Amino acid sequence: MVARAGVTGPLGGRLRTWCRRSPAIAGALAGLPGGVAFVLLSTTLTVTAVQDGGVLLAAAGPRWLVRLALGVLLGAAFGHLVGVRLAGALRVAVLGAAFGMVWWALEAFVLAPFRPEICALVGEVGRGDVETSVAGLACYLAYGVVTGATLWGCHALAAHALPAGARAARRLEVYVASHCLGCAEARRLAAAAAQRFPGLDVRTIDIEAAADAGTSPALPESVVAVPTYLLDGAVIARGNPDPEQLFACIASPPHPRSPHRA
């Protein structure tokens, strides 16, 4: 059986590396579409707010590359600040919007004395009045939201990627029991893992229910308590692990000596 993960091969490997080991690189990549959103919205505002804006933009247009480069650098800073744990798209979008607002406040107020030199350096039209206005705040919010959403998407894509080169679906076994207080959470985590990794063979084994039905399986020697999580036959957690740690373990390449069973 071929693993049906959303992303495999070199791309999946690079995404996992960037998102988990180099969040600044993932943030820099996310900052590029954020910079494009900033440039497009800022261009629209400039054309509508500045007299002869089209003529001025024709002269300053190539310098928008500076804005894109700045968006990439700030995206790297955002990725480093957010780190590797992203709770959800909405939260990351809110964090991105806050990041964009901080950037706007920095340019509008803190760097106000140096604005003419900055405008000349990055090729802003006029004196930067559009960018530092309340209307211009939308440009920075757009940058932050798009960057945050793209970063979250990168993490989600990497999380769905099973290790490249896996010839068979990896198997996650979660041993639970009816009397176990923490086993409801274990069942939820097993279902979440199955949804996040389409190519993962997830099995939830209720040892008490199987015994009552007379079909009790032979338990591995390593299962001495519930809940217990086995990945490819090896124990990865006794008790419920942190969800992101569990997903990271599943997404990591299998150990060459791990007892992978078909």
Secondary structure, DSSP 8 states (H G I E B T S, - for coil): -----SS-HHHHHHHHHHHHH-HHHHHHHHHHHHHHHHHHHHHHHHHHHSTTHHHHHHHHGGGHHHHHHHHHHHHHHHHHHHTT----HHHHHHHHHHHHHHHHHIIIIITGGGHHHHHHHHT-STTSTTTTSTTTHHHHHHHHHHHHHHHHHHHHHHHT---TT-SS--EEEEEE-TT-TTHHHHHHHHHHHHHH-TT-EEEEEEHHHHHHTT------TT--SSSEEEETTEEEEES---HHHHHHHHHS---TTS----
